[in-house]
Amino acid sequence: MLYRLLFILLLSMGLNQARAAYLLIPMDGAQKEHLKAYGIAYYVITNGIEVDWLLNYRGGSFAFPHLKPLESECLIRGVSYEMIADAQYNRIVADIANPEANMDVVKLEKSPKIAVYSPKNKLPWDDAVTMALTYAEIPYDVIYDDEVLGGDLPKYDWLHLHHEDFTGQFGKFWSRYRTAPWYQEDVRLQEATAAKHGFKKVSQLKLAVALKIKDFVLGGGFLFAMCSAADTYDIALASQGVDICDQMFDGDAADPQAQQKLDYSKCLAFKDFTLVQNPYQYEYSDIDATDTRNVPLDLDYFTLFDFSAKWDPVPTMLTQCHTRTIKGFMGQSTAFNKSLMKPDVLIMGENRSASETRYIHGVLGNGMFTFYGGHDPEDFQHFVGDPKTDLALHPNSPGYRLILNNVLFPAAKKKKQKT
């Protein structure tokens, strides 16, 4: 509270200066710390000051009134900035407003409250989103099954799912890691949680969690999922009331008619997929293209689509970057089979030659969801037990920028639909 009061005092002292100048945070090649720049934007709106997100202007730059405390924070975090006069900034805004310019200004008004769905026990892999949030100095809460089933989701604006298995098959790690202590402990804890909430199987627990998350999105929440969380989430929704787990996962055999009983209408993003029911195969379904893609390492890139900033501000915000070509990276779920996408889901990034999508977005009720294929944008093939990525070595990562676009997205002032 004391810090907040001192900050407000400094703001009032700098008010006259704020009217005369702006701080522009460039997000093109002039920026030394792209990822930390998102943290600056979050910091500014958290302190009650609007941030202008200049879509398609110099890589999606940010601008806000010049105040000494804000300039000092940029210096502390190593974020590049430019001080520009009020008249100069007005000319930039006028240029952006030109109907022929594919640019727009979106106001970021209120910092979103962020939750990361993650187990409390330490598992031998890392999460790109929590690494990005930590590096950018954006605060978040860690929640898991107890909190979701306890009704905590409405407290948050934005929820992240990463490397989770909502099917109850414990990541399909059984074949390779069933004797590993970390695997056995994870199974024990998840089974105990299921029993605690009155479920006989972990698959039933995870379905209940998935349905709570779906309600969160329907009510206006923002959902962001990466890697196996994206496809297993839809698989869980499609298999409601159907046993798709083999004996080693839940104590009894899977329903032999499981494939025929799937209900794709309950899914968010995918349709017509085929389950992989072999417990020895490290795959859930043909949604994921990891095992079928034939993309050489030196050609593994995907391209971001260009959208109209004035007419399609949502996908434009989510694809802000200093490059339109992003290097590929693998995961348990690397990319999504394009033929299995629902027609109303928007593709924002794809490898067209491989007929795979990497970055997709959709609307559900009053909320939205984004699915992003792969595990770590700066680690091409991350294995269990590998050391985590040091983002200080990748401060300008375009793949990580896509994650942080999603983090800031809920802060945007909703615009009236153009007609």
Secondary structure, DSSP 4 states (H G I P E B T S, - for coil): -HHHHHHHHHHHHTHHHHHHEEEEE--STT-S-HHHHHHHHHHHHHTT--EEEEETSTTTEEEEE--HHHHHHHHHHT---EEEEHHHHHHHHHHHH-TTSS-EEEEE-SPPPEEEE--SS--SS--HHHHHHHHHT---EEE-HHHHHTT-GGG-SEEEEES--TTSSGGG-HHHHTTSHHHHHHHHHHHHHHHHTT-SSHHHHHHHHHHHHHHHHHTT-EEEEETHHHHHHHHHHHTTT-----HHHHSSPPPTTHHHH--GGG-SSB-S--B---TTSS-SBTTB-TTT----GGG-EEEEPP--TTT-HHHHHHT--S-SEEE----SS--EEGGGB-TTSEEEEEEGGGTEEEEEEEEETTEEEEEE-SS-TT-SS--TTPPPP-GGG-TT-HHHHHHHHHHHGGGBPPPPPP-
